[in-house]
Structures are given as C-alpha cells and as structure tokens.
Amino acid sequence: MTIQDFANKISSQTNISFRAVENTINLLENGATIPFIARYRKEITGGLDEVQITQIRNLLIQFQELEKRRKTIIDSITEQGLLTKELESKILSVQIMTELEDLYLPYKPKRKTKATIAIAKGLEPLARVIFEEKNTDIDIFAEKFIDSEKGVENIESALSGARDIIAEWINENALSRERMRNYFKRNAFMSSKVSKGKEQEGEKYENWFDWSEQATKAPSHRILALLRGEEEGFLKVKFLPEAEEEAIEILEKQYIHTRGRIAEELELACKDSYKRLLSNSMETEIRSLLKDKADDEAIHVFAENLRQLLMASPLGQKRVLALDPGYRTGCKLVCLDAQGQLLHNQTIYPHSSVREENEAILILENLVKAYNIEAIAIGNGTAGRETEFVVKKCNFYSSPIITLVNESGASVYSASEVAREEFGDYDLTVRGSVSIGRRLIDPLSELVKIDPKSIGVGQYQHDVNQNKLQKSLEETVISCVNQVGVDLNTASKELLTYVSGVGPVLAKNIVEYRNENGAFKTRKELLKVKRFGDKVFEQAAGFLRIREGKNPLDASAVHPERYDLVDKMAKSVGCTITELIHDREKRSQINIKEFITPDCGLPTLQDIMKELEKPGRDVRTKFEVFEFNKDVNNINDVHEGMILPGIVTNITAFGAFVDIGAHQDGLVHISHLANKFIYDPNDIVKINQKVTVKVIGVDIQKKRISLSMKEVN
C-alpha cells in the first residue's frame, strides 16, 4: 500500500483531514519526531497536537503490520497451491487482524488434531457428505469406511471421525468465528472462584472468591486484579457465556437445514466444535481483548500520572539543604548550590534524645547560615513529619522555605549506575539526599534519571504488557522534556537523551564536547559535536536552550531556521533582536501577517511572538509551599469528620490517593471525588495538586483511611 492509501484509512478512522494525515506520515517516515512535528511543523499538519500525531503514528504502524501479515498469508497459501481469486479478494479486503487470521486458519500448518487423524483414516468423504447434507442413508454410506487396519472398527467409529473433521471445519469457518466472537462480546461473563485450599493464603482476594459480572463491562482495575489473583494461584478466572446452549444454537442455525440422521450428526458436530474448540478459542480471544483494554487504560493512567509528576512546579535555582529522614540511622543531610552541586554532607540524629535534637538544631542553623540556604527539602518517608517538626523549631537568620518532597524512587536512584557516575565517592544515603534536594530545584531534571516504574504512580504496573508500558512511559518523558526545553550547558546526559532527535549516544557526545571545550556559546556550535549532523540539528535545536549566549534567540524556543525571519521583524520596526525582545512597544508595531510565507504561516508566527515576549519561559506552574495539619503526624491522629489539607500522590481508575501527613495515604474513591458522576479521576484531580479532604473512615488495623472531596474543595 502507498502512503496515500494509509492516509486515506487513517483519515477516515480519525476524522483528521487527509492532507494533514498524509503530511504527518511523510514527516514521520523521514525521521521527524513527534515533539518536533507538533511544535515546528504546524502549517504542514494543520496544527495537530502530540496526541493526534501519536494516534496517526500508531495507526500507521498497525496498518503496516496488517499489510505485512497479509503478504505473508498470501505467500503461504500460494506456496500450498490453494490460493484462488475469490480467497485472495477476501484476504485483500479485510481490515482487521482477527478476520485476516480467521481466513488463514484453514490453511495454517497444523499440529496433530482429531480431524487430521480422521482424515488420515480416509474419513473426509464421509464428513463431506454429512456436512453438505446430501440426501443419503448415512449409516449405510458410513459402512463403506469401516477399515480395522486404519482403526475404523464400526459405523459409530466412522461417524465419530467424520464429526471430528466437521467440528474443525466449523471452528475454522470465518463466519462461524465472527458470530461466536460477537456472541462472546455481548454475553461473556468474567467469573472467579477461589482455588481449592487457598482460602486463607489468598485472603486479600476474598472479595472475588465467588464473583461474576458481564465481561465487557468490568472495569480495567478489576480485570487486572482478578488476573493477578489467577497468576498467583489464588483464583480461577473464566470468560464464558452463562448459556452455552444459545451459542451452540447459533452454529446449528448456520449449518443444519435438514432433519433426520444427518441433522443428528451435525448437531453433535456443532456441540463438539463449540465445547472443544470454539469456546476455548473465543475465551482466549476475549480474555486477550479485555486484558489489552485493561492494560491500555492502566498504562494511560500511569503515563498521565507520570506526566503530571514530571511537570511539577520547580523551585528553580536556589541553594537547598536536603534531608533524608530516619530514626535509628539518623537523617542524612546535604547542602547543594543553586545548580544542585553537592557542597556538604553529614548525618544528624534529631530523634534519638533531647540532647541530640538540640545538637541537630544547632547544626541546621549553622549550615543554613554558612551556605546561605534558601530552601530546606525533607523526604516525605519514614520520620518525614517528625523531622519537619524539628526543622521548624530552628531559629534561622533568614526565612528558608521548608517543604516535604516526595522521595519515591530516591533509593533506586541511589543504587543506580547514574548515581555512581555522579557521586562515586559517596555512599547511597548521600546520593538519596541529593536526589531529594534536586527534585525540589527541578523535578523533571532529576526524575528522568529514575526508571518511571520506580516512581510510585502506577496502577497494576507489573501486570500490564511491559513493552507497551515502557514505550508509553518513555514517550511521556520525551514529551515533557521537550515541552519544557533543556539548558544545553547544565543538562545531564540523562536529560539530554530525551531531547528530540538526540538519544543516549549523542547525549554522551554533547557532554564530552562540553567538558572538553567549555560551555556552548551558540546553538550552531552543536554541529561540531561528533555525529551531530544537520538532520539531528533540525530536530533538536529548538528544544536546547543557551542562557546568556551570543544570540538572544538561543535562549528561546524559536527554531534557528526562523532566526532570519525574526531579524527581518526587528529591522521592520528599526531595532535589533535584543531590543525587540525587551521592548514591548516595538513588538506591538509588528504586523505578523506581513511575514507570512508559503512555509511559515500564522501559527508559527504567533509562537514566535509569544517567545519574544518571554524567551525560554517555563511552561510549568509556579512553585507554592504546602503545609500539612500540624496536629496530624500518624494514622492514630486521624479521626472521622476531620477536614484536612492534602497532596494528591497517585491517581487510579477507581480514585485518588492523598497524602495528609499521616504516613499513610488516604483514598478518595471515585464516587467521593465530586458531587457529580465522573468517569476519569484525572478530570477532577492531578498529581501534586493541593486539595482539602474530609475523613470519612479510619481503619487503624488495616491502615486504611477513607477520604472525601465532596462539598469540600
């Protein structure tokens, strides 16, 4: 198929114009990245956003795989000498992979089956007479096939073998399979039973020891929960219709048009085909279909949570004192400069005794003064709130910001190769504290160093398709990094890896060039980096920023391909580019319509004007300090009816988890998120959002806190 053919199919499926789809496919096929297309090729795509471009890319891959499989199937059937014009026409016309596989099933190389054994015994002609309902005395006709040497001892043995063949024909018939598939989609139930003898061991699945619901209406989180219980051996899960007689009747209506002995044989064959072949096949299909759907929903939730976490408000370049709290082993303390470089580290023991607490306070006061600390970041794990209370007892000469920081994944970073490269001379505890401090300065720059699956915002992340999950999370990181932009002279190798068109090899080359030659002075200097060619420069340059470089536009999101255009704008109002950036009056004199060209329309010109107004502006929201209720430190302090401030830490399909400072997140069930019905919790809350919640239940033994946001926020 041609690009135009693919564009037609995708356009009709997405309602995106054919021209926009075709142009997007051409850009993708020529190596353009999704962030680059969305940001710098708006005229060509008609202003498609990343979501739409990703949808086009995914459908293109899907259709390309379908075409590849179609060719393989045609080649296989041709080699067997069985391809007819009618069959080829059917194969070329189907647009769904399952329908394509249905057509191929009768020609697929088979292992040994009941049908192949019966065919080897010479029973196919008998099966054909029955299947075609020929008007004959079937018992007399069956006598001709009795052959003890072939294992056909009597009439029933012959008929039984013929039914085996017919059952396989029914199973391999595309229309039969489509009718069964539709029947299962409408009528299959997802049911679960406890595995024998696993009642106590599998207690956490007790809600599903005897469960049944319509399969296609089951929520994704429940499908994944039941399948996990099955995987762990505690549950037995089935996806079958409750009335199998109806399914068999569908087959009988398709194949039986007569009465008498032949009808009886066909009834037995239909029943056998359903019970032995089709029901198993269809159950596997619907199980796979629902699992894929549940995976997609869970991955979407995870990716959306990750996006919100990565796009969390940065404090910015401030000097930070970071604490990784602990009781017995003490609090690991580090001081960082405004760029996140380690200046000092030590351990304090504020929770051991009154004397140790007073010593810790004195140390903190001295360090804040000595390093001119502007903010104190405290990990929100064990002893986090208690450490916060101690810090707030200090009499600082200044007024540093004091805030808790989500430390999920900090220990993973501490033990990683990245951390060893950065801080090979320091132990894991120091590395973890540095990570906490840097997360406050710039969450995105620090979190890209950690496997997203270790950050703690997923839903059933170990149960979903891992390849799909990894790809989705990686694309989310890429989207966030390019949306924010990267400082070329301070970015880590890990952060540079995610820049459009760069990747790990070029990221390493950029850092090596920077180490050998000093800071980049212009974007054009990137072309001196090993293996950094014109194509990569086109894809990457707009997302790489140089602060205080030779060209002021290098600090902005204006692409170098538009520098001459901006220069013309400046000259049209009699000033330099620098003056244009700083002079609002000059910018207001520009009529951007005068600068429209065949390849540069209003969307790009409007983007340029926004950048000139605030070059390199951070798209993330402004940082705000948050404080928990001072009377809540653990779950014992939480009581029903309390109104508390909290921070959203995770969002799932069934609700949102909120940190209220009790060392145990509370759950706001989806039914308590708002005073209206909602389908997606992301419509109401976001990761790191500050909310007010009401406590509606506390179970200290099970460590469960139930919260509500109804009529509170």
Secondary structure as GFF3:
##gff-version 3
##sequence-region A 1 713
A	DSSP	alpha_helix	3	14	.	.	.	ID=ss1
A	DSSP	alpha_helix	18	29	.	.	.	ID=ss2
A	DSSP	alpha_helix	34	40	.	.	.	ID=ss3
A	DSSP	alpha_helix	42	45	.	.	.	ID=ss4
A	DSSP	alpha_helix	50	79	.	.	.	ID=ss5
A	DSSP	alpha_helix	85	93	.	.	.	ID=ss6
A	DSSP	alpha_helix	97	104	.	.	.	ID=ss7
A	DSSP	three_ten_helix	105	107	.	.	.	ID=ss8
A	DSSP	alpha_helix	114	120	.	.	.	ID=ss9
A	DSSP	alpha_helix	124	131	.	.	.	ID=ss10
A	DSSP	alpha_helix	138	143	.	.	.	ID=ss11
A	DSSP	three_ten_helix	148	150	.	.	.	ID=ss12
A	DSSP	alpha_helix	155	172	.	.	.	ID=ss13
A	DSSP	alpha_helix	174	187	.	.	.	ID=ss14
A	DSSP	beta_strand	188	194	.	.	.	ID=ss15
A	DSSP	three_ten_helix	203	208	.	.	.	ID=ss16
A	DSSP	beta_strand	210	214	.	.	.	ID=ss17
A	DSSP	three_ten_helix	215	217	.	.	.	ID=ss18
A	DSSP	alpha_helix	220	231	.	.	.	ID=ss19
A	DSSP	beta_strand	235	241	.	.	.	ID=ss20
A	DSSP	alpha_helix	244	255	.	.	.	ID=ss21
A	DSSP	alpha_helix	261	272	.	.	.	ID=ss22
A	DSSP	pi_helix	273	278	.	.	.	ID=ss23
A	DSSP	alpha_helix	279	310	.	.	.	ID=ss24
A	DSSP	beta_strand	320	324	.	.	.	ID=ss25
A	DSSP	beta_strand	331	336	.	.	.	ID=ss26
A	DSSP	beta_strand	342	348	.	.	.	ID=ss27
A	DSSP	alpha_helix	354	370	.	.	.	ID=ss28
A	DSSP	beta_strand	375	379	.	.	.	ID=ss29
A	DSSP	alpha_helix	384	391	.	.	.	ID=ss30
A	DSSP	beta_strand	401	405	.	.	.	ID=ss31
A	DSSP	alpha_helix	410	414	.	.	.	ID=ss32
A	DSSP	alpha_helix	417	422	.	.	.	ID=ss33
A	DSSP	alpha_helix	428	441	.	.	.	ID=ss34
A	DSSP	alpha_helix	443	447	.	.	.	ID=ss35
A	DSSP	three_ten_helix	452	454	.	.	.	ID=ss36
A	DSSP	alpha_helix	466	484	.	.	.	ID=ss37
A	DSSP	beta_strand	486	487	.	.	.	ID=ss38
A	DSSP	alpha_helix	493	497	.	.	.	ID=ss39
A	DSSP	alpha_helix	503	517	.	.	.	ID=ss40
A	DSSP	three_ten_helix	523	528	.	.	.	ID=ss41
A	DSSP	alpha_helix	534	540	.	.	.	ID=ss42
A	DSSP	three_ten_helix	541	543	.	.	.	ID=ss43
A	DSSP	beta_strand	544	545	.	.	.	ID=ss44
A	DSSP	three_ten_helix	552	555	.	.	.	ID=ss45
A	DSSP	three_ten_helix	560	562	.	.	.	ID=ss46
A	DSSP	alpha_helix	563	572	.	.	.	ID=ss47
A	DSSP	alpha_helix	577	582	.	.	.	ID=ss48
A	DSSP	alpha_helix	584	588	.	.	.	ID=ss49
A	DSSP	three_ten_helix	592	595	.	.	.	ID=ss50
A	DSSP	alpha_helix	602	613	.	.	.	ID=ss51
A	DSSP	three_ten_helix	635	637	.	.	.	ID=ss52
A	DSSP	beta_strand	643	652	.	.	.	ID=ss53
A	DSSP	beta_strand	655	659	.	.	.	ID=ss54
A	DSSP	beta_strand	666	669	.	.	.	ID=ss55
A	DSSP	three_ten_helix	670	672	.	.	.	ID=ss56
A	DSSP	three_ten_helix	681	683	.	.	.	ID=ss57
A	DSSP	beta_strand	690	699	.	.	.	ID=ss58
A	DSSP	beta_strand	704	708	.	.	.	ID=ss59
###
